[in-house]
Amino acid sequence: MEKKTVSRDGTRIAYERTGRGPTVVLVSGAMSTGATTAPLAAELSDRFDVVVYDRRGRGGSGDTAPYAVEREIEDLAALTEAVGGEASLYGMSSGGALVLRAAASGLPVRRAAVYEVPYAMDDAGVRAGAEYTERLTEALGQGRRGDAVELFLRRTGLGEEMIRGARQSPMWAGMESVAPSLAYDDAVMGDGRVPRSEIAAIACPLLVLAGGASDAWWHEAARTVAESAPDGAYGTVDGQTHMVEPGVLAPVLAEFFAG
């Protein structure tokens, strides 16, 4: 059953919770809602009180201009307060960047885990990110939501034929509806580099994961994040890529969060 809490700026944040045990909040990445993380919640609910929520600007949650990353951290603060005052956090992809920034801000986070946060590991990656930001800002500023979605899909490595197919699919309208939130995920990523000094402020245990079948740069990024934290650990999830299977990921997270 969907519930709502109110963030500091008055934005309503929709969430659902399932299971019993210590509280774990799941934070989705770009083009995702709480429904995207529901399968992982189901895998964890036998041991934890799992909370999934719609980040601002998507799903059942509201939105309030102007956007700032600090507002999303306030959303997590309000959500944590609503579900008991303390929680562990898990973030996927750019949602992981939000988790890192929230944990560094001093939120009451017991433990934090992230999976494949797409930080750039060289100057070429930083330049590609800056170009994406420029083109995304232009597309959204002109109301070209479909073009914004295309830019994102292309950035994730999807081929042109698959992008054309996606445009014809029944899911496209839903993707366009959350397209403005692509700018939010882009903002959460900062300049694209690993924010070492910010991560150094994280006081809780941090687990940084990459898929065993993912490209080497994902592992380089994960190790860099883990090494930047006072209590960070790097790990792999065997046989997985960025599209990690909830049933394979859940036992890894459960062991960490139970610690």
N, C-alpha and C positions, 0 to 999 in steps of 0.2 A: 504494500500500500504506500503510495507516494506521500511524502511529508514535505513541508517547506520550512526553512528558516530564513531569517532576514539578515543580510550583511550590513556592515556599518553604514554604507551609503544608501540603504533602503532597498537594494536589489533582493528580490526573492530567489532563493536557491533551492531547487527541488532535489530531494534525495530519497533513497530507499535503504532499508537495512534488513539483514537476514542473518540467522544463526545466533549462537550464544558463545560468550567467552570474551577475551580481550578485544578491544575495538580496533579494527583496521579500516582505514579509508582508502579507496581505490581512485586514482586520479587518471583520467583518460587523456590521450594525446589529441593531435589535430584531427579534424573532421569526425570526431567521436563524441558520444554522449554516455551517460551512465549505463545505457543499455549495452554498449559495447563491452563494458567490463563485467556485466552480469554473469556470463559464463564462468569467469574466474571467481566471482563472489560465491557462486554455487559450489565450486570446488573447495573453497575455504570455510564455508559456513558450518561445517561439522565441528570446527575447533575455535572459530572466531565470530564475533559480532561484526559482520562486514557491511560497510556503508559504501554505496555507489551514488554518485550525484552528477547532475548536469552542470558543467561549468557555465558561467554566465554567457549569455548570447546563444545558447543552444538548448534543445529539448524543452523541458518544462520550466527552466529557469528564466528569469528576466535579464535585463541589461540596462545599464545606466551610463550615459556618456558624461565626460570623456573617459576612455579606457586608460587604465594604468595597471602595470603588473601588481602594484601594491593592493589594488582592489581585489585581485584574485587571491592574494594572500589573506586578505581580510575575509573573503568568502570561506576559505579553509578554517580560519579562526572561528567564525560564527558556526560553521558546521561542527567543528570539534567541540565547541561549547555545548551545542545542542545534543550531542550524542554522549556526553559524559565528562567533558573537560580535558581529556587526554586521549590520544590515539596514536597508533603506528600508521605510517603512510607508505603507499606503494604508488609509483608513477611510471607510466609507459611512455617512451619516446619523449616528445616535448612536454608531456605531463610530468615526466621525471625531472625536467628542468624546473618546473613549478614546485615540485616536492623539495628539491634541493634549496631553492630560494626561500620556501616557507620554513624549512627546518633551520636554515641559517638565520632567519629573522627572529628566532626565539619562541616560536609557537611551542606549546606543550606536546612535543613529539617524542614518543617513547623509543621507537625505532623507525628507520626509514630505509626503503629499498627502491631502486630504480632499474629499469631495463632499457638498454640501448638509447640513451639520450644522444641525439645526432649532432654532437659538437664537431666543429671543423678542426682537423689536426694539421693543416698546413695553410699557407697563404692562399693557394688556389681555392681551397674550400671556403675561406673567409670571403674572397672576392665573389665566388658564386653565390654565397649567401646574401651579400650586399646587392647583387644584381636582382636576385629573387625578391628581396624587400622592395626595391625600387619598382619593379614591374607589378608586384602584388598591390602596392599602394596605389599605383596608377589605375589598375583594373577596378579595384574596389571603389576608388574615388569617382570613377565614371559609371559606377553601377553595373559593371560587367562581371556579374557573379560567376557565370559559367566560365569565363576566361580565367578568373581567379582560381577556380577549382582545377582547371586544366594546368595552370602553372604549378600548382601543388602536386598534382599527379605526375607531371613530368619531372619535378624535382625528386620525387620518390623513386624514379627510374622506370615508371610505367611506359610502355611503348606506345607509339602514335596510334597503331591499330586498336590497341586495347582502350585508349582514351576515347577514340571515336565510338567504340562499342559502348563505353560507359555513358556517353552522352545520349545514346538511344535507349538506355536501360531505365526501368521504373524507379531506380534509386537516385537518378540524377536530380530530380526536384528536391529531394531531401538534402542532397549534397549542396545544392545552391542555397538552400535555406540557412545553412550554417556557415556559408562561405565567409561572411564578415569576421567570424571568429578565427579565420586563418591568420589575420593580422595580430590577434592576441597571442597565438602560439609563437608567431615570429618574434613578437616583442619579448616573450618569456625567454627566448633563446639568446637575447642580448646581441652582442656582435658576432656570435657563433663560436667564440673560443670558450674553453673550459674556464669558468670564473673561479680560479684557484683561491683567491683571497676570501671570496664569499663562502666557498665550501669549507675553508679552514675554520669558519665560525660555527660549524655544525657540531653540537655538543653530544648528540645521541649516536649510538652505533648505526653505521651506514653500510648497506650491502649494494654493490654495483654489479649488475649482471649483463652478460652478452651471450648471444646464441652460439653454440658450438659450431654451427654450420655457417655463421655470418662471416662477412669479409673481415680482414685483419684490422681495418681502421676502427671498426666498432669496438674491438678488444683494446686497441690502443687508447681510445677515448675512455672506455670503462676503467682501465687501469689508472689513467691520469686522474679521473675523478676520485677514485678510491684512495690514491696516494695523496690527494690534496686534503682529505678529511682527517681529523685527529684520530678517529676510530673507524676507519674505512676498510672494507674488505672487497676484493674483486672475485667474481666467480663466473662460471659458464653454465649454461643450461644445454645439456647434451643434445645434439642433433637438431637444434632449433635455429631459425633465422629471425628476422625482425617480426614476422608473423608467428609469434610464439604460441604454442598450444597451451590453453589453460590447464589441462590435465597434467602436462609435463612441468609447467612452471609452479603450480600450486604447492607441491611437496617441498620445493626449494624455499619458497616464501614461508611456508608453515613452520619449517624447522627454524628459520631465522627469527620470525616473529614470536615464536614460543620461547626463544632464548631469553 
